[in-house]
Amino acid sequence: MTIAACEEAFRSNNLELLAQQYNINLADADIIQAKIWELPQASFNLNAYNPEGHKFFDIGKSKVVSIQQLIYLGGKKKNEIEFAKSNKELAQLQFSQLLSDLKSQMLQTYYALYFEEKKLKSVEFQLNYMNELLQAYRQQTRKGNTSLKDEVRLQSAVMNLNNDKISINNTILEQQQSMKVLTGLDAAIYPALSDEEANQLLSLEPLMTKEEIKQKAFENNADYLYALKSIESNKVYLKWQKSLNIPDVNLGGEWDQNGATFKNEITLTLGIPIPLWKSNQGNVLKAQYQIEQSQKQAEMKKQQLATQLDMAYQSWKNQYQQYFSMKPEQMENLDIVYHGILKNFRKGNISLIEFTDFTDSYRETILQLYEMKKQIMISAEEMNHLTQSKIFY
């Protein structure tokens, strides 16, 4: 699969991402709920027993109807709605961060899978040749033409290659499982990335300084923006909790058919709690502490983000400089020399010890080169992830 196809499958199928989207819907529901006022209360009083007429449920001349509505004061509803809206913004930032985390994880796994496949092909090519050579030496050892020592030396080289193959296969299996979870696909995924595309990605450099990269991260990183938004949200929450100390009014009207001063009397009712103490003082204090806590958390997030960027940048720079310090012809010479060694060994121009020493060194060098390439691309993607923007062009 191409990178674009993997991204499309990821956005459509990733269950963790789809589940996180519901948090935004839940926040929308909280905003709707915050806008709803308390329902008005209606009451209807009827006569149960008339002591003068000795009648039960004498409702003909004794009825009372009243209705009351709670009126919020101090901007309670406005503050509650603002707090609900701030929670939605937090949910959106959480979703953005999760989207960035999972997408970056998928891209890094994709690149790693590509280079592990390259490692596997190289090891298998060497292993096939060494296995054929080992079989030939075994036959010659039985005939007494070669020593057992030479056969054991070749066996050791084959074992090293087999161990590499098992290790690489296990890594590929883990990465394919990770890609299945991230993309929501059942089939094993193999990167459809050409060598030309890989080399182009490998050679990309950031068109900004390290400090500019950090500033870009502080502007775009959703995890850090979430920490900043939490401070604002907690301030709104504090304002809401303070407004809850202000008493609300119960406003209503009542119609009394016969039991009041006048017949068919209509009266206005007004009720308000007596503010002898602040009934919400504990929650106000709690909200103040939450602001202080979120401020420290934002400072910590900023520090962590800067440290992560320093590490990712330095890792990329070290690997990039080391790899590109080698000239293209030097890497081409590796294969030329390797095939030359094979040719000369077949002709008997070099000894078995020289041959196995070289092939072992070649095996380690090739694996290191592919690992270096992999780390360059992963480090670059990690910087894209931390800044949540494209900084490599």
JODA-V816982 format. One record per backbone hydrogen bond with DSSP energy under -0.5 kcal/mol. CO is the residue of the C=O (numbers start at 0). NH is the residue of the N-H. E is the energy in kcal/mol with one decimal. If there is no record, write none. Layout:
BEGIN
CO_NH_E, CO_NH_E
END
This chain:
BEGIN
0_191_-2.5, 1_5_-2.0, 2_6_-2.4, 3_7_-2.2, 4_8_-2.2, 5_9_-2.5, 6_10_-2.4, 7_11_-1.6, 8_12_-2.6, 9_13_-2.0, 13_17_-2.3, 14_18_-2.5, 15_19_-1.9, 16_20_-1.4, 17_21_-0.6, 18_21_-1.0, 19_22_-1.4, 19_23_-0.5, 20_23_-1.1, 20_24_-1.2, 21_25_-2.7, 22_26_-1.9, 23_27_-2.0, 24_28_-2.0, 25_29_-1.8, 26_30_-1.7, 27_31_-2.1, 28_32_-2.4, 29_33_-2.3, 30_34_-1.3, 32_35_-1.1, 39_41_-0.5, 40_67_-2.9, 42_65_-2.5, 44_63_-2.2, 47_56_-2.5, 48_50_-0.8, 49_53_-1.1, 49_54_-1.5, 54_49_-3.9, 54_57_-0.5, 56_58_-1.7, 61_46_-1.1, 62_256_-3.2, 63_44_-3.4, 64_254_-3.7, 65_42_-2.9, 66_252_-2.3, 67_40_-3.0, 68_250_-2.9, 69_71_-0.5, 70_248_-2.4, 72_75_-0.7, 74_78_-2.5, 75_79_-2.6, 76_80_-2.4, 77_81_-2.3, 78_82_-2.2, 79_83_-2.1, 80_84_-2.3, 81_85_-2.1, 82_86_-1.8, 83_87_-1.4, 84_88_-1.9, 85_89_-1.9, 86_90_-2.2, 87_91_-2.3, 88_92_-2.0, 89_93_-2.4, 90_94_-2.1, 91_95_-2.4, 92_96_-2.4, 93_97_-2.4, 94_98_-2.7, 95_99_-2.3, 96_100_-2.9, 97_101_-2.8, 98_102_-2.2, 99_103_-2.4, 100_104_-2.3, 101_105_-2.3, 102_106_-2.4, 103_107_-2.8, 104_108_-2.1, 105_109_-2.4, 106_110_-2.6, 107_111_-2.4, 108_112_-2.6, 109_113_-1.9, 110_114_-2.0, 111_115_-2.3, 112_116_-2.0, 113_117_-1.4, 114_118_-2.3, 115_119_-2.4, 116_120_-2.2, 117_121_-2.0, 118_122_-2.6, 119_123_-2.8, 120_124_-2.2, 121_125_-2.1, 122_126_-2.9, 123_127_-2.5, 124_128_-1.5, 125_129_-2.6, 126_130_-2.6, 127_131_-1.9, 128_132_-2.3, 129_133_-2.6, 130_134_-2.4, 131_135_-1.9, 132_136_-2.4, 133_137_-2.4, 134_138_-1.9, 135_139_-2.0, 136_140_-2.6, 137_141_-2.1, 138_142_-1.4, 139_143_-0.5, 139_144_-2.7, 139_145_-0.9, 140_143_-0.8, 146_150_-1.4, 147_151_-2.5, 148_152_-2.1, 149_153_-2.2, 150_154_-2.5, 151_155_-2.3, 152_156_-1.7, 153_157_-2.5, 154_158_-2.3, 155_159_-2.1, 156_160_-1.9, 157_161_-2.6, 158_162_-2.7, 159_163_-2.1, 160_164_-2.4, 161_165_-2.6, 162_166_-2.5, 163_167_-2.8, 164_168_-2.7, 165_169_-2.4, 166_170_-2.0, 167_171_-2.7, 168_172_-2.5, 169_173_-2.2, 170_174_-2.4, 171_175_-2.7, 172_176_-2.2, 173_177_-2.2, 174_178_-2.3, 175_179_-2.2, 176_180_-2.0, 177_181_-2.4, 178_182_-2.6, 179_183_-1.7, 179_184_-0.7, 190_192_-1.1, 193_197_-2.5, 194_198_-2.6, 195_199_-1.9, 196_200_-2.4, 197_201_-2.3, 198_202_-1.5, 200_203_-0.9, 204_392_-1.6, 208_212_-2.1, 209_213_-2.1, 210_214_-2.1, 211_215_-2.1, 212_216_-1.9, 213_217_-2.4, 214_218_-1.4, 215_219_-1.7, 216_220_-2.9, 220_224_-2.5, 221_225_-2.3, 222_226_-1.4, 223_227_-2.0, 224_228_-2.8, 225_229_-1.9, 226_230_-1.0, 227_231_-1.4, 228_232_-2.9, 229_233_-2.5, 230_234_-1.7, 231_235_-2.1, 232_236_-2.3, 233_237_-2.2, 234_238_-2.2, 235_239_-2.2, 236_240_-2.6, 237_241_-2.4, 238_242_-1.9, 239_243_-1.2, 241_244_-1.5, 242_245_-1.3, 247_272_-0.7, 248_70_-4.0, 248_250_-0.7, 249_270_-2.4, 250_68_-3.2, 251_268_-2.9, 252_66_-2.5, 253_266_-2.9, 254_64_-2.8, 254_256_-0.5, 255_264_-1.8, 256_263_-2.1, 261_259_-0.5, 261_264_-0.9, 264_255_-3.0, 264_266_-0.5, 266_253_-2.6, 268_251_-2.5, 270_249_-3.5, 272_274_-0.7, 273_275_-2.4, 276_278_-0.9, 277_280_-1.2, 279_283_-1.7, 280_284_-2.2, 281_285_-2.2, 282_286_-2.2, 283_287_-1.9, 284_288_-1.9, 285_289_-1.9, 286_290_-1.6, 287_291_-1.8, 288_292_-2.6, 289_293_-2.6, 290_294_-2.0, 291_295_-1.8, 292_296_-2.2, 293_297_-2.1, 294_298_-1.9, 295_299_-2.4, 296_300_-2.6, 297_301_-2.2, 298_302_-2.2, 299_303_-2.8, 300_304_-2.7, 301_305_-2.3, 302_306_-2.2, 303_307_-2.8, 304_308_-2.2, 305_309_-2.2, 306_310_-2.3, 307_311_-2.6, 308_312_-3.0, 309_313_-2.5, 310_314_-2.5, 311_315_-2.5, 312_316_-2.9, 313_317_-2.7, 314_318_-2.1, 315_319_-2.9, 316_320_-2.8, 317_321_-2.1, 318_322_-2.6, 319_323_-2.7, 320_324_-0.9, 322_325_-1.2, 326_329_-1.1, 326_330_-1.4, 327_331_-2.1, 328_332_-2.1, 329_333_-1.0, 330_334_-0.9, 331_335_-1.9, 332_336_-3.3, 333_337_-2.4, 334_338_-2.6, 335_339_-2.0, 336_340_-2.7, 337_341_-2.2, 338_342_-2.1, 339_343_-2.6, 340_344_-2.4, 341_345_-2.0, 342_346_-1.4, 343_348_-2.9, 343_349_-0.6, 344_347_-0.9, 350_354_-2.2, 351_355_-3.0, 352_356_-2.3, 353_357_-2.1, 354_358_-2.7, 355_359_-2.2, 356_360_-1.9, 357_361_-3.1, 358_362_-2.6, 359_363_-2.0, 360_364_-2.3, 361_365_-2.7, 362_366_-2.0, 363_367_-2.2, 364_368_-2.4, 365_369_-2.3, 366_370_-2.1, 367_371_-2.5, 368_372_-2.3, 369_373_-2.4, 370_374_-2.4, 371_375_-2.0, 372_376_-2.0, 373_377_-2.4, 374_378_-2.5, 375_379_-2.0, 376_380_-2.2, 377_381_-2.3, 378_382_-1.7, 379_383_-2.0, 380_384_-2.5, 381_385_-2.6, 382_386_-2.2, 383_387_-1.4, 383_388_-1.3, 388_390_-0.8, 390_206_-1.0, 390_392_-0.5
END
